[in-house]
Amino acid sequence: MKNPTVTLAPLLALLLLAGCSKPEPVTEPVRAVRTVVIGNDSAGGTHEYAAEVKARVESRLGFRVAGKLLRRQAELGQRVKAGETLAQLDPQDLQLGQDAARAAVKAARVNLDLTFAEFKRYKDLRDQGFISGMELERRESALRSAQAQLDQAQAQASVQGNQAGYSTLTATAAGVITAVEAEVGAVLASGAPVLRLAHDGPRDVMFSVPEDVVAAMRPLLGRPGALRVRLWGTPGELPATLRELAAAADPATRTFQAKADLGEAQVQLGQTASVLIEQPRRTGVARLPLSAVLQQQEKTVVWLLDKASMTVRLQPVTVGGAEGNTVIITNGLSPGQQVVTAGVHVLTAGQKVQLYQPALAAAASSPADSR
């Protein structure tokens, strides 16, 4: 019988040799890419922004004192006149405070009358030589103190009277109620908003603009007819004047709020509109789809195709803005260069690529589809 150790020895040696051999390198696939040839384009024309008609003055009305909302006469969309009662707080505690202030005034007046009578008596006694001048001066000081106490009580009574009057909320101007922010029964703090009132008068179109066009819009401030407004459902366009442009961007949207004056145009609050702004045309720029641009190390780059070697390389570019789904490149590209527009996130520098051909892609997928 043969020794099993002798029989397995050659097999073990082959396994050890196989384990020590280097694996074959994996060949990176040649990726198919779409490209576009850079031309000498221009950018500018008309920019359009969504907007909304707003009142130039819109107040958030609230009570100047705290209390429980007892009644609310104004409703959403209601037209009100200046001085019209809109809402009322429970006035019971305020009236009690007013009654207490009135009582304090009566007490101060009685004390003043008594002090004045004593001063007159002591003055007669001094004139007759029965008391010294110092004693009369004490009575005169007491009289001035009583007069100051009466003045203080009267001022406090006036404050309490005003507080009682603040329990009624009235319209500060004629306009339309655009929002209701408190309901009957709510306990409100002083100054808490109850209603929002859009004042009658001029109307503005409010819209937001991106950061890249703010500098170009600032020269338009105050120029009559620099903007055009197209109202939803209304034929034609209205001239407008850029009245206000925010100095700081909104922290959430990173856009700048702008307001345009419509003059005497008859518009409705909340009406949807479009603001049209003519921008000067720039020549010598390139247009690329958004899919061609990516960020790497805080730089905006694109992939350029070298047709001689069929490899790609990164090229930093400068973005000058956007028009829909198209990016405007102002620097970094020259006419005739080929830029990769699809598959940019899976490429590496120097990688071999091939141009995407729809006919070949369809032929390659047809055997799989027929099964």
C-alpha positions as CSV (number, residue, x, y, z in Angstrom):
1,M,0.0,0.0,0.0
2,K,1.3,3.4,-1.0
3,N,2.0,6.1,1.6
4,P,-0.7,8.8,1.2
5,T,1.7,11.5,2.3
6,V,4.0,10.8,-0.7
7,T,1.0,10.9,-3.1
8,L,-0.4,14.3,-1.8
9,A,3.0,16.0,-1.8
10,P,3.0,17.1,-5.5
11,L,-0.5,18.4,-5.2
12,L,0.3,20.5,-2.1
13,A,3.3,22.0,-4.0
14,L,1.1,23.0,-6.9
15,L,-1.4,24.7,-4.6
16,L,1.4,26.7,-2.8
17,L,2.8,27.9,-6.2
18,A,-0.7,29.0,-7.3
19,G,-1.2,31.0,-4.1
20,C,2.1,32.9,-4.5
21,S,1.5,34.0,-8.1
22,K,0.5,37.6,-8.7
23,P,-3.2,38.3,-9.8
24,E,-3.6,39.6,-13.3
25,P,-4.3,43.4,-13.4
26,V,-7.8,44.5,-13.9
27,T,-8.2,46.4,-17.2
28,E,-10.2,49.6,-16.7
29,P,-13.1,49.7,-19.1
30,V,-13.2,52.4,-21.8
31,R,-16.2,54.5,-20.9
32,A,-18.5,56.1,-23.5
33,V,-19.1,59.8,-23.0
34,R,-21.2,62.5,-24.7
35,T,-19.4,65.7,-25.7
36,V,-20.2,69.1,-27.0
37,V,-18.0,71.4,-29.1
38,I,-17.5,74.9,-27.7
39,G,-18.6,77.7,-29.9
40,N,-18.5,81.5,-29.7
41,D,-21.9,82.3,-28.1
42,S,-23.4,85.3,-26.5
43,A,-25.5,85.6,-23.3
44,G,-28.0,88.1,-22.0
45,G,-31.3,89.1,-23.3
46,T,-34.4,89.1,-21.1
47,H,-34.5,87.6,-17.7
48,E,-37.8,86.7,-16.2
49,Y,-38.6,86.4,-12.5
50,A,-41.8,85.2,-10.7
51,A,-43.4,87.9,-8.6
52,E,-46.4,88.8,-6.5
53,V,-48.4,92.0,-6.1
54,K,-48.1,93.4,-2.5
55,A,-49.3,96.5,-0.7
56,R,-46.5,99.0,-0.2
57,V,-47.5,99.4,3.4
58,E,-48.7,96.4,5.4
59,S,-49.1,96.6,9.1
60,R,-49.3,93.8,11.7
61,L,-51.9,95.1,14.2
62,G,-51.9,94.1,17.8
63,F,-53.1,95.4,21.2
64,R,-50.8,97.6,23.3
65,V,-51.8,95.8,26.5
66,A,-52.1,92.1,27.4
67,G,-55.5,90.4,27.9
68,K,-58.0,87.9,26.6
69,L,-59.5,88.4,23.1
70,L,-63.2,89.0,23.7
71,R,-64.4,89.9,20.2
72,R,-63.0,90.1,16.7
73,Q,-65.2,92.1,14.2
74,A,-62.8,91.9,11.2
75,E,-62.5,88.9,8.9
76,L,-60.1,87.9,6.3
77,G,-60.5,89.9,3.1
78,Q,-62.7,92.5,4.7
79,R,-62.3,96.1,3.7
80,V,-62.0,98.5,6.6
81,K,-61.9,102.3,7.2
82,A,-59.5,104.2,9.3
83,G,-60.6,104.2,13.0
84,E,-63.0,101.3,12.5
85,T,-63.1,98.8,15.4
86,L,-61.4,95.5,14.5
87,A,-61.2,93.6,17.8
88,Q,-61.6,94.0,21.6
89,L,-60.0,92.6,24.7
90,D,-61.8,91.8,28.0
91,P,-61.7,95.3,29.6
92,Q,-62.6,94.3,33.2
93,D,-59.2,94.4,34.8
94,L,-58.3,97.5,32.9
95,Q,-61.4,99.3,34.1
96,L,-60.7,98.3,37.7
97,G,-57.2,99.8,37.3
98,Q,-58.8,103.0,36.0
99,D,-61.2,103.1,38.9
100,A,-58.3,102.7,41.4
101,A,-56.4,105.5,39.7
102,R,-59.4,107.8,39.9
103,A,-59.8,107.1,43.6
104,A,-56.2,107.9,44.1
105,V,-56.7,111.3,42.5
106,K,-59.6,112.0,44.8
107,A,-57.6,111.1,47.8
108,A,-54.7,113.3,46.7
109,R,-57.0,116.2,46.1
110,V,-58.5,115.9,49.6
111,N,-55.0,115.8,51.1
112,L,-54.1,118.9,49.1
113,D,-57.1,120.8,50.3
114,L,-56.4,119.9,54.0
115,T,-52.7,120.9,53.6
116,F,-53.7,124.1,52.0
117,A,-56.1,125.0,54.8
118,E,-53.4,124.3,57.4
119,F,-50.9,126.5,55.5
120,K,-53.4,129.4,55.5
121,R,-53.9,129.1,59.3
122,Y,-50.2,128.9,60.0
123,K,-49.6,131.9,57.7
124,D,-52.1,134.0,59.7
125,L,-50.3,132.9,62.9
126,R,-47.0,133.9,61.6
127,D,-48.3,137.3,60.5
128,Q,-49.5,137.8,64.1
129,G,-46.1,136.7,65.4
130,F,-47.3,133.6,67.2
131,I,-45.0,131.1,65.2
132,S,-41.7,131.4,63.6
133,G,-41.0,131.6,59.9
134,M,-39.4,128.1,59.9
135,E,-42.7,126.5,61.0
136,L,-44.5,128.2,58.2
137,E,-41.9,126.9,55.8
138,R,-42.6,123.4,56.9
139,R,-46.2,123.9,56.1
140,E,-45.3,125.3,52.7
141,S,-43.2,122.2,52.0
142,A,-46.0,120.0,53.0
143,L,-48.3,121.9,50.6
144,R,-45.9,121.5,47.7
145,S,-45.6,117.8,48.5
146,A,-49.4,117.4,48.5
147,Q,-49.6,119.2,45.1
148,A,-46.9,116.8,43.6
149,Q,-48.9,113.8,44.9
150,L,-52.0,115.1,43.2
151,D,-50.1,115.6,40.0
152,Q,-48.7,112.1,40.2
153,A,-52.1,110.6,40.8
154,Q,-53.6,112.5,37.9
155,A,-50.8,111.3,35.5
156,Q,-51.3,107.7,36.7
157,A,-55.0,108.1,36.1
158,S,-54.3,109.3,32.6
159,V,-52.1,106.2,32.0
160,Q,-54.8,103.9,33.3
161,G,-57.3,105.7,31.0
162,N,-55.1,105.1,28.0
163,Q,-54.6,101.5,29.0
164,A,-58.4,101.0,29.2
165,G,-58.7,102.5,25.7
166,Y,-56.0,100.2,24.3
167,S,-58.4,97.3,24.9
168,T,-60.0,98.2,21.6
169,L,-58.1,97.6,18.4
170,T,-58.9,100.0,15.6
171,A,-57.7,100.3,12.0
172,T,-54.8,102.7,11.6
173,A,-55.7,103.3,8.0
174,A,-58.1,102.3,5.3
175,G,-57.3,99.0,3.7
176,V,-57.9,95.3,3.4
177,I,-57.4,92.6,6.1
178,T,-54.9,90.1,4.6
179,A,-54.3,87.8,7.5
180,V,-56.0,86.8,10.8
181,E,-53.4,85.7,13.4
182,A,-55.5,85.3,16.6
183,E,-59.0,83.9,17.4
184,V,-61.5,84.8,20.1
185,G,-60.6,83.4,23.5
186,A,-56.8,83.6,23.1
187,V,-54.8,85.2,25.9
188,L,-52.5,87.6,24.1
189,A,-49.3,89.3,25.3
190,S,-48.8,93.0,24.7
191,G,-47.9,93.6,21.1
192,A,-48.9,90.1,19.8
193,P,-50.1,90.4,16.2
194,V,-53.9,89.9,15.8
195,L,-54.5,91.1,12.2
196,R,-52.5,92.1,9.1
197,L,-53.7,95.2,7.3
198,A,-52.7,96.1,3.7
199,H,-53.1,99.9,3.4
200,D,-54.8,101.4,0.5
201,G,-52.4,103.2,-1.9
202,P,-49.5,102.3,-4.0
203,R,-48.9,98.6,-5.0
204,D,-45.5,97.0,-5.5
205,V,-44.4,93.9,-7.3
206,M,-42.1,91.8,-5.0
207,F,-39.7,89.3,-6.4
208,S,-36.3,87.7,-5.7
209,V,-33.1,87.8,-7.8
210,P,-30.0,85.6,-7.6
211,E,-26.6,86.9,-6.5
212,D,-25.1,87.0,-9.9
213,V,-27.4,89.7,-11.3
214,V,-27.6,92.0,-8.3
215,A,-24.7,94.2,-9.4
216,A,-26.2,94.6,-12.8
217,M,-29.6,95.6,-11.3
218,R,-28.4,98.3,-9.0
219,P,-28.0,100.9,-11.8
220,L,-31.7,100.4,-12.6
221,L,-32.8,101.7,-9.2
222,G,-35.2,104.7,-9.6
223,R,-35.2,104.6,-13.4
224,P,-38.8,104.9,-14.6
225,G,-39.9,102.0,-16.9
226,A,-36.6,100.1,-16.5
227,L,-38.6,96.9,-15.7
228,R,-41.6,95.4,-17.4
229,V,-44.3,93.5,-15.6
230,R,-46.7,90.9,-17.1
231,L,-49.7,90.1,-14.9
232,W,-51.2,86.6,-14.9
233,G,-54.3,86.4,-17.0
234,T,-53.9,90.0,-18.2
235,P,-52.8,90.8,-21.8
236,G,-49.9,93.2,-22.4
237,E,-47.1,94.4,-20.2
238,L,-46.9,97.3,-17.6
239,P,-43.9,99.5,-17.1
240,A,-42.4,99.5,-13.6
241,T,-39.7,101.2,-11.6
242,L,-37.2,99.3,-9.5
243,R,-37.9,101.0,-6.1
244,E,-36.0,98.8,-3.6
245,L,-33.2,96.2,-3.8
246,A,-32.1,94.4,-0.6
247,A,-28.6,95.0,0.6
248,A,-28.2,91.5,2.1
249,A,-29.2,88.1,0.8
250,D,-32.0,86.0,2.4
251,P,-30.2,83.5,4.7
252,A,-32.4,80.6,3.5
253,T,-32.7,81.2,-0.2
254,R,-29.5,83.2,-0.8
255,T,-31.5,85.6,-3.1
256,F,-32.0,89.3,-2.9
257,Q,-35.5,90.7,-2.5
258,A,-36.6,93.5,-4.9
259,K,-39.6,95.7,-5.1
260,A,-40.9,97.4,-8.2
261,D,-43.4,100.3,-8.3
262,L,-46.4,99.9,-10.7
263,G,-47.5,103.5,-10.4
264,E,-51.2,104.0,-11.0
265,A,-51.9,100.5,-12.5
266,Q,-55.0,98.8,-11.3
267,V,-53.9,95.5,-9.8
268,Q,-55.2,93.1,-7.2
269,L,-53.4,92.2,-4.0
270,G,-51.7,88.8,-4.2
271,Q,-51.9,88.7,-8.0
272,T,-49.3,86.6,-9.7
273,A,-46.9,88.4,-12.1
274,S,-43.7,88.0,-14.0
275,V,-41.0,90.7,-14.0
276,L,-39.0,91.1,-17.2
277,I,-35.5,92.6,-17.1
278,E,-33.4,93.4,-20.1
279,Q,-29.8,92.4,-19.6
280,P,-26.9,93.6,-21.7
281,R,-25.6,90.8,-24.1
282,R,-22.1,89.4,-23.5
283,T,-20.1,87.9,-26.3
284,G,-17.3,85.4,-26.2
285,V,-19.0,83.1,-23.7
286,A,-19.7,79.3,-23.8
287,R,-23.0,77.6,-23.0
288,L,-22.9,74.2,-21.3
289,P,-25.6,71.9,-19.8
290,L,-25.7,71.7,-16.0
291,S,-24.6,68.1,-16.3
292,A,-21.2,69.1,-17.7
293,V,-20.1,71.2,-14.6
294,L,-18.9,69.8,-11.3
295,Q,-17.2,71.1,-8.1
296,Q,-13.8,69.8,-7.0
297,Q,-11.7,71.4,-4.2
298,E,-13.9,74.5,-4.2
299,K,-13.4,75.0,-7.9
300,T,-15.8,74.7,-10.8
301,V,-14.3,72.4,-13.4
302,V,-15.3,70.5,-16.6
303,W,-13.8,67.5,-18.4
304,L,-12.0,68.3,-21.7
305,L,-11.5,65.5,-24.3
306,D,-8.2,65.2,-26.1
307,K,-9.2,63.7,-29.4
308,A,-5.6,62.6,-30.3
309,S,-5.3,60.3,-27.3
310,M,-9.0,59.9,-26.5
311,T,-8.3,60.8,-22.8
312,V,-9.9,63.4,-20.5
313,R,-8.4,66.1,-18.3
314,L,-9.9,68.6,-15.9
315,Q,-10.2,72.2,-16.8
316,P,-11.1,75.0,-14.3
317,V,-13.8,77.4,-15.6
318,T,-15.6,80.6,-14.4
319,V,-19.4,80.5,-14.3
320,G,-21.0,83.8,-15.2
321,G,-24.6,82.8,-14.5
322,A,-27.4,80.4,-15.7
323,E,-30.3,80.5,-18.1
324,G,-32.7,77.7,-17.3
325,N,-30.7,74.4,-17.5
326,T,-27.8,76.0,-19.3
327,V,-24.6,77.3,-17.5
328,I,-22.9,80.4,-18.9
329,I,-19.1,80.0,-18.9
330,T,-17.2,83.3,-19.2
331,N,-13.6,82.1,-18.8
332,G,-11.5,78.9,-19.2
333,L,-12.8,77.5,-22.5
334,S,-11.9,78.2,-26.1
335,P,-13.9,77.6,-29.3
336,G,-13.4,74.2,-30.8
337,Q,-12.7,72.4,-27.5
338,Q,-14.8,69.3,-26.7
339,V,-16.4,69.2,-23.2
340,V,-17.8,66.0,-21.7
341,T,-21.5,66.6,-20.9
342,A,-22.5,63.2,-19.4
343,G,-20.9,60.8,-17.0
344,V,-18.6,63.4,-15.5
345,H,-18.7,62.1,-12.0
346,V,-17.2,58.7,-12.8
347,L,-14.2,59.9,-14.8
348,T,-10.6,60.2,-13.7
349,A,-7.7,62.3,-15.1
350,G,-6.1,60.6,-18.1
351,Q,-8.8,58.0,-18.4
352,K,-9.4,56.4,-21.9
353,V,-12.9,57.1,-23.3
354,Q,-14.8,56.7,-26.5
355,L,-17.6,58.8,-28.0
356,Y,-21.1,57.6,-27.3
357,Q,-22.8,56.2,-30.4
358,P,-26.5,55.6,-30.0
359,A,-26.6,53.0,-32.8
360,L,-23.9,50.8,-31.2
361,A,-25.5,51.1,-27.8
362,A,-28.9,49.9,-29.2
363,A,-27.2,47.0,-31.0
364,A,-25.4,45.9,-27.9
365,S,-28.6,45.9,-25.9
366,S,-30.8,44.1,-28.5
367,P,-29.6,40.5,-27.7
368,A,-30.4,41.0,-24.1
369,D,-33.8,42.4,-25.0
370,S,-34.6,39.5,-27.3
371,R,-34.2,36.9,-24.6
